[in-house]
């Protein structure tokens, strides 16, 4: 049984975004469609202490919500 995606894909990626996320785009499980979904995703982090701060940094670097 396949679950529906939680986030719809965003608009097309810009040339700068393609350059920035090129390593993600070549991963078969992510690809362009997955990166567009990450771009459209949102995250709520309560507390940015020792665990939340690096998690937010990695999520931002992956393109979540940008």
C-alpha positions as CSV (number, residue, x, y, z in Angstrom):
1,X,0.0,0.0,0.0
2,X,1.4,3.3,-1.0
3,X,0.7,6.5,1.0
4,X,0.1,9.8,-0.8
5,X,2.8,12.4,-0.5
6,X,2.5,14.9,2.3
7,X,3.8,17.8,0.2
8,X,3.1,18.8,-3.4
9,X,6.0,19.7,-5.6
10,X,7.0,23.4,-5.8
11,X,7.5,25.3,-9.0
12,X,10.5,24.5,-11.2
13,X,14.0,24.8,-9.7
14,X,16.1,27.8,-10.7
15,X,19.5,27.4,-12.3
16,X,21.1,28.4,-9.0
17,X,19.0,25.8,-7.1
18,X,19.9,23.1,-9.6
19,X,23.6,24.0,-9.1
20,X,23.2,24.1,-5.2
21,X,21.3,20.8,-4.9
22,X,23.0,19.0,-7.8
23,X,24.2,16.2,-5.4
24,X,20.6,15.6,-4.2
25,X,19.3,15.5,-7.8
26,X,21.5,12.6,-8.8
27,X,20.2,10.4,-5.9
28,X,17.5,8.2,-7.5
29,X,15.3,8.3,-4.4
30,X,15.3,12.2,-4.3
31,X,15.7,13.5,-7.9
32,X,14.2,16.7,-9.2
33,X,10.6,15.8,-8.0
34,X,11.9,15.1,-4.4
35,X,13.9,18.3,-4.3
36,X,10.9,20.3,-5.4
37,X,8.9,18.7,-2.6
38,X,11.6,19.6,-0.1
39,X,11.5,23.2,-1.4
40,X,7.8,23.3,-0.7
41,X,8.0,21.6,2.8
42,X,7.8,23.4,6.1
43,X,9.3,22.4,9.5
44,X,8.5,23.5,13.0
45,X,11.3,23.2,15.5
46,X,10.6,24.0,19.1
47,X,13.9,24.9,20.8
48,X,17.1,25.4,19.0
49,X,19.5,24.1,21.6
50,X,22.2,21.4,21.2
51,X,20.0,19.1,19.1
52,X,17.6,21.5,17.3
53,X,20.3,23.9,16.1
54,X,22.3,21.4,14.0
55,X,19.0,19.7,12.8
56,X,17.8,23.1,11.5
57,X,21.1,23.7,9.8
58,X,21.0,20.4,8.0
59,X,17.4,20.8,7.0
60,X,18.1,24.3,5.6
61,X,21.1,23.0,3.7
62,X,19.0,20.2,2.2
63,X,16.6,22.9,0.9
64,X,13.6,22.5,3.2
65,X,11.4,25.5,2.9
66,X,13.7,27.7,0.8
